[in-house]
Amino acid sequence: MLPDLIITHGTDRQRQHPEAGYRQFLAVYHAKSGLGPLPPTDRVAGTVNAYINHGRWVVGCDVCASAVVADPEDPLFVCPACGGGGTWRHVIFPATAEKEQIERLLLRRAGFRNAAPNRNWAPGETLDKLRAENREHGIE
């Protein structure tokens, strides 16, 4: 059983499908959407930001707004729903120290694994804001 943590594709995969890597996951859903095989990884156009939604690191498509659980160990994304114009995007995560602090603050909030509706963070949201939200709800 996994400890209480902010979910990534890697931690979710360990729990549900240990054989399925992030790109395999994208490839399956890309094909199921009728988009065929994934584009070559040298076709990268732009960036998208990772964010935390309900206790999961998520990456969203900048074309159709579809989203999937992100993998900080493999920070490339191509939309499995629309194909994102046939190109990959670099996924931007906060720097390691900030990412760890964000996760630590959110893990103080009620929730367990992916049943965590109050564990949310968006790019640009400061650590001070997360601390203030925690204090407002009696969380130290």
C-alpha positions in Angstrom: 0.0 0.0 0.0 1.3 3.5 -0.9 1.8 6.1 1.7 -0.3 9.3 1.6 1.3 11.4 -1.1 0.7 13.6 -4.1 0.0 11.2 -7.0 2.1 11.2 -10.2 1.8 8.8 -13.1 4.7 6.9 -11.6 3.1 6.4 -8.2 -0.3 5.6 -9.7 1.3 3.1 -12.1 3.0 1.3 -9.3 -0.3 0.8 -7.7 -2.4 -0.1 -10.7 -0.3 -1.1 -13.7 3.3 -1.6 -12.9 4.1 -2.6 -16.5 2.7 0.6 -18.1 5.1 3.5 -18.5 3.9 7.0 -19.0 4.5 7.1 -22.8 2.9 3.6 -23.1 -0.1 5.1 -21.3 -0.2 8.1 -23.7 0.3 5.8 -26.7 -2.7 3.6 -25.8 -5.1 6.5 -25.3 -3.7 8.4 -28.3 -4.5 5.3 -30.5 -7.9 4.8 -28.8 -8.8 8.4 -29.9 -8.1 7.5 -33.5 -4.9 9.5 -33.7 -2.6 6.6 -34.6 0.9 6.3 -33.1 2.5 9.0 -31.0 4.5 11.6 -33.0 8.3 11.4 -32.8 9.6 13.0 -29.6 11.8 15.5 -31.6 8.5 17.3 -32.5 8.2 19.6 -29.5 6.3 22.8 -29.7 6.1 24.9 -26.5 5.4 24.2 -22.9 2.5 23.4 -20.6 2.5 23.8 -16.8 1.9 20.9 -14.4 -0.5 21.6 -11.6 -2.0 19.8 -8.7 -5.7 18.8 -8.8 -7.3 16.8 -6.1 -3.9 15.5 -4.9 -2.6 14.6 -8.3 0.1 16.2 -10.5 -1.7 16.9 -13.7 -0.9 18.2 -17.1 -3.5 19.7 -19.4 -3.7 20.1 -23.1 -3.4 23.7 -24.3 -5.5 22.9 -27.4 -8.6 21.0 -26.1 -8.2 21.3 -22.2 -8.1 17.5 -21.7 -5.8 16.5 -18.9 -3.9 13.4 -17.5 -1.9 12.6 -14.5 1.7 13.9 -15.1 5.0 12.2 -14.6 7.9 14.5 -13.4 10.3 11.7 -14.4 9.2 12.1 -18.0 8.3 15.8 -18.5 7.0 15.5 -22.1 3.3 15.6 -23.0 1.2 14.9 -26.1 -2.5 15.1 -25.7 -4.1 11.6 -25.9 -7.5 13.1 -26.7 -6.8 15.5 -29.6 -3.1 15.0 -30.4 -2.2 18.5 -29.7 -1.5 19.3 -33.3 0.9 16.3 -33.6 3.5 17.8 -31.4 4.8 17.2 -27.8 5.0 19.9 -25.1 7.6 20.2 -22.4 6.0 20.0 -19.0 7.1 22.6 -16.5 7.1 21.6 -12.9 8.2 23.9 -10.0 11.9 23.6 -9.0 12.5 20.6 -6.8 12.7 22.4 -3.5 9.5 24.4 -4.2 7.7 21.3 -5.5 8.5 19.5 -2.2 7.3 22.4 -0.1 4.1 22.6 -2.1 3.4 18.9 -1.6 4.3 19.1 2.1 1.8 21.9 2.6 -1.0 20.2 0.6 -0.4 16.9 2.4 -1.4 18.6 5.7 -4.9 18.9 4.2 -7.5 16.1 4.6 -7.4 13.4 2.0 -6.0 10.0 1.1 -4.4 9.3 -2.3 -6.6 10.6 -5.1 -9.6 11.3 -2.8 -8.3 14.7 -1.9 -10.6 17.5 -3.1 -8.8 20.2 -1.1 -5.2 19.4 -2.3 -4.9 21.9 -5.2 -2.2 24.1 -6.5 -1.9 26.2 -9.6 1.3 27.8 -11.2 1.8 31.2 -9.7 0.2 30.3 -6.4 2.7 31.1 -3.7 3.8 29.0 -0.7 2.6 31.9 1.5 -0.9 31.6 0.0 -0.9 27.9 0.6 0.2 28.5 4.2 -2.5 31.2 4.7 -5.2 28.8 3.3 -4.1 26.1 5.7 -4.2 28.5 8.6 -7.7 29.7 7.6 -8.9 26.1 7.9 -7.1 25.4 11.2 -4.3 23.4 9.6 -0.8 24.0 10.9 
